[in-house]
Amino acid sequence: MPSKTLDRVMDALDLETFLVCSNAEEGKNLILSLMQELGFQDVDVVFIQHEGPGVRVRARAYVHRSGDKYGWLGVDDHVKEVNHG
Amino acid sequence: MGKRVLLAPLDPVHDIGLKMIKRGLDEAQHETILLPPDLPPEEIVREIVDKKVDTVLLSRTLGYGVAEVLAKFVDLADAAGVREKVTLGIGGMAIRPELAAELGFDAGFGPGTTVEQAVAFVEGRELSTEGVQVKKTKQDMTAGYSYQYRHSNIGSLLEVISKMILAWVENKTSPGVERAKVRDELWDINRWLNRQENKEFMAEYPKLCGEIPRKYYETGELHPKTRRFTPEEVKGLERYLEDVKARMSVQKLQHTRKKPIVFNQYGTGCPYLDIGHVQVSEAWGADGVVHFDPSWGARTEGFLDGFLTHQEDGTVITPANLNRIHGALQESTLWQVRAHRGLNTPETVVLAGKIGADLTKINFCYGALGAGTDPERLLVDAYHSMKYAIKYNMPFDVVTNEELCGVPAYKAFAGMLIVADLAVRLGAKPILQPLFCYSPEVMISGQMEDNYIDFNAAKIFALRSIVDAPIWPGAPIGFLTHSEDRVQSSMTTALHACLASALEVDAISIASSDEAYSGGPISVPSKIDTLRATMEGFRFFGQAGIAPTKKAEEWSQDIVAGIEKVLQEVLQTGDFVQAIYAGLLGSREEGAYPGRAGRGTVTTI
């Protein structure tokens, strides 16, 4: 998901909401689908709680995991290769 | 027959969950072997072989490399020939049931697994959820209170003021009172529920209404911000309600305490969203909900009818809207329909009572000073409202939100006690509702420079030293301590809730974590935030207390002295309405302005 704005996310982007659904499993599938519809690939569910009408959920998309090349450093791959070379 | 169970953490240190499960298994007469943390998988597998166990329960808290560790364990168990001989379960913070199943475990238990569930797994039975579902019952927070005065002079002053009000009000009426009478006497709810006409009611009611409702009854024209639901939307709601009813569950917030009852306000403008919000509040532990009407509704003579949605804050009071919301509530949920301040106060009480509300809200002082209704009109209307509250068996809170305008607590409390005294003399059950918040008064005077405990505690101490009556701080608790940040906002709500709990008040009204956000309606996740925070706060403190400093007692005495002085001044005026105009219960300088809506509409019978 190439985006200059996402480059500024230090590590992860969390999306929190409430989804109407029958159980936690359905809620988890829904939120993961939503994250993928939004264009995120490296996604997980940090927290989910189902009660009655639906789930309170916190989904996460990692933009930069440890060891990645951090977009917010403003260093493009070419420069990094030169520096590391 | 007891099982032989091996419990082993696949972690360097974490084995608390397994120890708790071990205790549960021991109590259930199973034989348990708990291995220490940080053993290599090979060693755990060797123990399985040597000890000839029936079941293995592993735990894994660390998320890093969890899939690899689990896969390796299963491979080793296979290679040692024990995988098919034992039941293999794994649980812990890092475990997702689907991952465990994919890797060949018999069960995977994620965060939140109970000891009871783990024991059920070992015993090879389905865990019944019957026993763990929370069952709630409706509570009457006024039960057990005598309304006797502990402060005899204040009691005596209030008695004379009540007699003065009763003498003034007894031969007066208003359009609001007349509409309430028609609603009470001519509107047959059973006919209405059966979609039959209420001809006598319809012949009288529109004549008593202001322009907006009258136009509606004459031409069908609605208020511009409202619209009717379509039949498809109504069917959709009915399907939704049926689905949710089948899976509804509720939580209990108070941990080991019985009090305080926790209320959440709703009033999105749309009864559908309200129902959604109410059910989420109930599911996350709210014991009661408060119906919040639009501000224009309080300045309009009469109610509309029909199943209507509204584009702004506050849900339009109509019989159909109230009835749909009431029908969606859990049996245990206390339902308050507030009536305290507008031109429809007595009729709101009648309508709420007929439809099945448990509580209402009446305060002719706040309603006249902080919310825009003419004092004379509201006094007449509130008097009749109290009588209807008695008829329909609805206790009501006497809110003191004029403090938010800048009125000092002792003046607001004097007004609250005047309302409460009159109510008790009529036979009603008022509930005192002090603000539990960072009010303008304390911002100016500095009583909360050090902490938020002392002045709030002082209010409760003061009220308790005056009268034996139920207390329900609000509304909402923590007002003006909230910011737009949900962590901060949830935390300050929870802390105020815990203080209220420690002071053993009867109920509280809590905000949502977006209370301070002004860009749109409250959202459901924000409601859950404060309910969860409150639950955790109650769990943290349990039966333990919070100790105010000696300032609380000093300020309590100041409040009581201030109330006594105000009551004497009110009495000296000889006319309660004039006392309000004179600012004795909140002056213009303090931010309280006598309202104008309904001015000149009181008539003598």
Interface residues (C-beta under 8 A of the other chain):
Chain A: E16 T17 F18 V20 S22 N23 Q49 E51 G52 P53 G54 R56
Chain B: G112 Y240 D243 V244 R247 M248 S249 V250 Q251 G276 Q279 V280 E282 A283 W284 S523 V524 P525 I528 R532
